């Protein structure tokens, strides 16, 4: 006899069929899982709002001046977030700085203009720039070594690192050089006064 025949004979001999799925238990598990996922989402949202409340002392973001001057450099890419300077996991969420988005960067003698479609634009005056470097990560986003342009700037009482990735990563070294030279220029002018 083949195994299929033995199985059929065994089921017929017992007079039973296979057990029916307990749908009530399955639905109960699915509802419980959905409630658990909703709870986790709600807790994450509350944590994000709490972080924003803790960072409530951060002043409003400056907007670009009417005439910022001739652009030194421009690029498009992604804004990956801002953190407390030197602490790449301490994300800043106040005033929309925690929202990842597309970004258009324009560097002029007046400062760095960050235009973010769908998110809050901001402007970093040249006097507030503290430097730039290439890095590999910020606020939970990790890229290859040197794949991220990190701009350090002062806002209120805080030093902030903001991470950008250009659509053309080969431009990053030119941005670092231009931002650092603008920073040096303003720190020298400030020291002479």
N, C-alpha and C positions, 0 to 999 in steps of 0.2 A: 504494500500500500504506500501511496505517496503521502508526504506530510500534509498536503491540503485535504486529502481524503480522511486522514486520521483526525485532523482538526474538525472537519465537518461532522464526522461520526461522534467525536467527543462532545461537541456542542449539542448534537441531536440527542445523545444519550443522557446528558444532564437535563435537557429540557429547558435550558435557559439561553437567553441571548446576551450579547455583550452589554455591560452596564451603560446606561444613558448618562450623558454629561449633566452635572448638576448646575444648571444655568443660574440659579439664584446665588450660589456661592461665587461663580465667576463674575457675575455682575457686581456683587458686593466687593470683591477684590478690585475690580476696575474702578468703582466709585471711590473706594478707599485710596487707591493710587492717585486718582485725579485730585482728590482733596489734599493729599500729601504734596503733590507738585504745586498746587495752588498756594499752599501754606509756605513752601520754600520760596516761591516767587514773591509772595507778599513780604516775607522777611527780608529778602534781598532788596526789595524796593524801599522798605522802611530803613534799612541800613544805609542806602544811598542818600535818602532824605536826611537821616541823622548826620551823616558826614557833611552834607551841605550846611546843616545848622551849626555844626562845630566850626565850620569855616566861614561863618557869617561876618567875622571881623574883616574879611577881605574887601577892600573898596571896589566900587564899580570899575569895570574895565574901560580904559580910555578909548575914544574913537579917533579915527584918522583926522588930521587937520584938513582944512579946505584945500590948501595947496601944499602937499607934502614935498614937492620938488621933483627933480628928474630921477627916474628909477635907475638905480645902480644894477640891480638884478631882479628878475622876476621868474617865477616858476609855478607849476601846478603840481599837486600831489595829494597826500593824505596827512591830516592832522591826527596824531595818535593819542593825544592827551597831555596833561600837565601834572607835574608832581612837585612836592617840596624838593628844592635843589639838593642833589646828592642822595636822595632816598627814592629810588626808582619805583618803589611799590606804594608810596604814600600819595595816592591819586588826589588831585584837587578837583572837586566837582562844583564848587560855588561858581555862579555866574556862567554856567554852561561850559566851563573849562574841561569838564570830564567827558564831554560828548565827542566821540570820534566822528570825523567827517572829511569830506573833500576840502581842499584848501588851495587858495591862490595867495602866494607870498610875493610881496613887493618890498624891496629894500631901497630906501632913499636916505639922504643925509638927515632927514627928520626922524627916521626910525623904521621899524618893521611893521608893515600893514598885513594883517592876516584876515582874508575874506573867506568866510565859510558858508557856502550855500546850505540853507537848512539849519544853521546853528548861529550862535552869537559871534559876530565879527569882533576883532579887537586890534588895538594898535599898541606897539611897544615903542615909546619914545626913545630916541638914541641915547639920551642921558640915563635911561633905565637899563639898557643892555649891559650885561656883565660878561658876555663871552659866548662862544659856540664851540662845539666839538662833535666828532663822529662817535657814535656809540652803537651798542647792539640791542638795547632794550629800554623800555619805559612803560610804566603803568600796565604791566601784564602783557605787553607786546614785545616779543623777542624776534629779532631779525639776525641776519648774518653780521659778523663783525664789521663795523663801519657802515652799516646799512641804514642808520637813522641819524638825522641831523637834529642835535639837541641844542636849543637856544636857552641860555640862562639869563634871566632878567629879574629886576626888582619890582615888586608891586606891593605898595603899602609897607608893612614891616617884614615881608617875606621875600625870600629868593625862590624863584620858580624855574623849573626846567620844563620846556615844552618840546615835544618830539614831533618831527615832521619827516616824511619820506617823499622825496620828489619822484615824479613819474620818470625822470631821467637821473638815476642815482649817481651817474658820473659827474653831475653838477655839485654834489655835496662838498667836495674840497674847496671849490670856488666860493661857496656860501660861507664856509667856516672862515676862510681868509678874509672875505669882505666884512663879515660881522665882527671879527676880532679887530680888524683895523679901524672900524667905526667906533668900537668900544674904546680902543686905545686913544683915538683922536679925542673923544669926549672926556676921558679920564685925564688926559694931559691938559685940556682946556680948563677943566674944573680945578686942577691943581695950581694952574697959573693965576687963577682969580683970587 
